[in-house]
């Protein structure tokens, strides 16, 4: 399954100083009675399980669960949004850990009828959303103390990374256009409510596209009106230089500040948009790529 499809289609607390989840997702998580054979569906969940040191519970992961490299040794039960009950159940799991939005619905219904315990982990593309996912995974695996410790560390790391751009004046904040693809002269760009929108905000940028949620193909007039200072691309399938080159010669992009300055940032997609344990580093990297010397001089 193409990683690009993944991104198109597509998350006790007080004691550690982590803000409580609005609707307390931990109340919806039932610890697995038998966590000896867990299937993890969702790349960030697989990363969290490894970050907690609880990887011995895993017997399989979905296609998006390709980090850390050790996870690739696990059987792949299919893409998180195109699951088959046969694939998931073929590894004889004692529990299924799945990110919200996994599917399709009929497959999940059949998996549910199998009687295998199933915990859905909320997804939110925000600082708090990452902490909530960690705590929810910890609860499901019976590793609450480890999860609290990891959430506290990530909370501090995220705060520090966001702090890089905290002092920037609003007038100096860069407008960032996240481009998922360019096809037929149409640019597929991120609006609100996406992982791209979330990471741009955490890194102190401003999403150049507003007015719609999700990813949408926009025309030349909308691209020009967006006035991006920076174009952000993901690199998931090797060399994306051709895509970068195509964007820079696109007539609409050429009329934007980003096009005129050839200001294009390319980052690994799952690292950039995963919203898991690596996100503090991704926020820091993106902020430094967007603002460069501005951060050193602020």
TAJO-V624443 format. One record per backbone hydrogen bond with DSSP energy under -1.0 kcal/mol. NH is the residue of the N-H (numbers start at 0). CO is the residue of the C=O. Records with the same first field share a line. If there is no record, write none. Layout:
NH=CO / CO
This chain:
5=1
6=2
7=3
8=4
14=11
15=12
16=13
17=12
23=20
26=23
27=24
31=139
37=56
38=94
39=59
40=96
45=41
46=42
47=43
48=44
49=45
50=46
51=47
52=49
53=48
56=53
57=54
58=37
59=37
60=74
61=39
62=77
64=61
65=63
70=67
71=68
72=69
73=70
76=60
81=78
82=102
87=83
88=84
89=85
91=88
93=36
94=36
95=116
96=38
97=118
98=40
99=120
101=98
102=79
107=103
108=104
109=105
110=106
111=107
112=108
114=111
118=95
120=97
125=123
129=125
130=126
131=127
132=128
133=129
134=130
135=131
136=132
137=133
138=134
139=135
140=136
141=138
142=137
146=142
147=143
148=144
149=145
150=146
151=147
152=148
153=149
154=150
155=151
156=152
157=153
158=154
159=155
160=156
161=157
162=158
163=160
164=161
167=164
171=168
172=169
175=205
176=229
178=231
179=187
182=185
185=182
186=217
187=180
188=215
189=177
190=213
191=211
197=193
198=194
199=195
200=196
201=197
202=198
203=200
204=199
205=173
207=175
213=191
215=188
217=186
222=218
223=219
224=220
225=221
228=174
229=174
230=262
231=176
232=264
234=266
243=239
244=240
245=241
246=242
247=243
248=244
253=249
254=251
255=252
257=227
259=255
260=256
262=257
263=261
264=230
266=232
271=267
272=268
273=269
278=275
281=277
282=278
283=279
284=280
285=281
286=282
287=283
288=284
289=285
290=286
291=287
293=290
294=291
296=292
